[in-house]
Amino acid sequence: MDSRYISRRHWLRKSSFSLGSIAFPWLLGHEGLLAENTETGPLKPELNPTSHDLNPKTPPANPKARAMISMYMLGGPSQIDLFDPKPELVRLNGQQFQGHLKFDNAAQASREIMGPGWKFSRHGQSGMEISELLPHLGTIADEITLIRSMRTSSNNHVPSNFALTTGKPVHGRPVLGSWLLKALGSETQNLPAYVALTDPRGLPQEGSENWSQGKLPAIYQGTVVRPTDPRIFNLNAAPHLKGIPQKAQLDFLENFNRMHLQKHPNETELEARLASYGLAARMQEAAKEAFDISGESPAIKAMYGIDNKRTSDYGTRCLIARRLVERGVRFVQIFCAGQNWDHHGSIKTALPDRCGEIDQPATALIKDLKQRGLLDSTIVHWGGEMGRLPVIQFRNGLNDRNTVGRDHNTYGFSQWVAGGGFRKGYTHGLTDEFSHHAIDGVVNHYDWLATILHLFGLNHKELKFRSGPRDIKLVEESHARVVHELLS
């Protein structure tokens, strides 16, 4: 027999050791003769078949959130220019920085202090200080929690991104959205449970790894949809198959597929493929309706900036995200192209461009969810994988403030979040006087993930999946904590 097609059951039946080789380690552990895993106890074989699906599941604790929308700004928005005003940087602008700096690109580094390029003002009853580059965000200051003390300590894009989304700064691990699907399933069986909305200018850095299920079963992978219409190809049946002929054909295929699955039990890739076939059939009507914004009112479209070329694309994706969670989708992530918030150079022009694209749509998403009664149960996140340094980074050696930018900073940066159990009108944490290191109320990447799971009614210490000889977790640090100060 071709070894590529041998099932585990066939291998055990043909092997000289049969089930003994599997049972022997368990018996040793039962007698206390096997080394013990301090976290999970003696390793035990999974003798019972396990199936995986997206049916809705009840979390262990009472959840505040049922869905999440993440507006992910890959590249690292400058907290110094957007969220974290520092009078000392204004006073020392142009002088030499005297303390320790952690550069990512030492070849282009300098120690010349560059204060914020834009003014800050207070907004709302909370008096939250926000940059003039985000005027729309200022109108919802009393709805958001602004975190100024984020930290990953992985001073490059890829590891910092993975730290925030998978718990560790390495490739190949399941992302947050996949863990939520594993634990909670989906409230809709007619749409993908986890949707990635990409930028028409290109995929985010690392592409599909941003919505990968890693070592979880394939059914928990995110579904990326096209950035322009049609968002999903081939949703319409061929004319000669519409109606009863298509149903008969699908039922016929379903029977064959189920028979095949019975011969290959516990093959998660096969289970996922069959589930995707069923979902594809159900999506023929549901997806077309969910992604079609033509029925939205002119006032809603104007609120999202869809009538403005500058904000039209991002506004459309934010509106689609609202429509998806409204219809039971668990997790939606809106990506930028590449890492286009990575402003090593020309920050004076590039940062206003990025802010101008997203400020109005992101604000509209909060307002729209609130007016529909969805904000209290939907976490909305805005942020990237890092911030920027308080000194000039030169571009091609030119000492011109119109062309320079800022290098990476993962030791103290900002993001904001709203809804789903987070506090309103609250500013959390503190960086040093140069906005380089978080010094108070630090929110490490693993604390952030533990807090998100908590709001979904999940315990970060208990959420795990057996992969080979060990359990994997989204949050593996024993000292990770839920940041209750952020919660309402």
Secondary structure, DSSP 8 states (H G I E B T S, - for coil): --GGG--HHHHHHHSSSTTHHHHHHHHHHHTT-S--BTTTBS-----S-----------SS--S-SEEEEEE-TT---HHHHT---HHHHHTTTSB--S----S-GGGEEEEE---SS-EEEETTTTEEEETT-HHHHTTGGGEEEEEEEE----SHHHHHHHHHHSSSSTT---HHHHHHHHH--S-SSS-SEEEE-BTTB-BTTGGGGG--TTS-GGG--EEE-SSSSSSTT-S--GGGTTHHHHHHHHHHHHHHHHHHHHSTT-HHHHHHHHHHHHHHHHHHHHHHHH--TTS-HHHHHHHTTTSTTTHHHHHHHHHHHHHHHTT--EEEEE-SBTTT--SB-HHHHHHHHHHHHHHHHHHHHHHHHHTT-GGGEEEEEE-S-EE-SEEE-BTTB--TTTBB--EE-SSEEEEEESTTB-SSEEE-EE-TTS-SEEES-EEHHHHHHHHHHHTT--TTT--EEETTEEE-S---TT----GGGB-
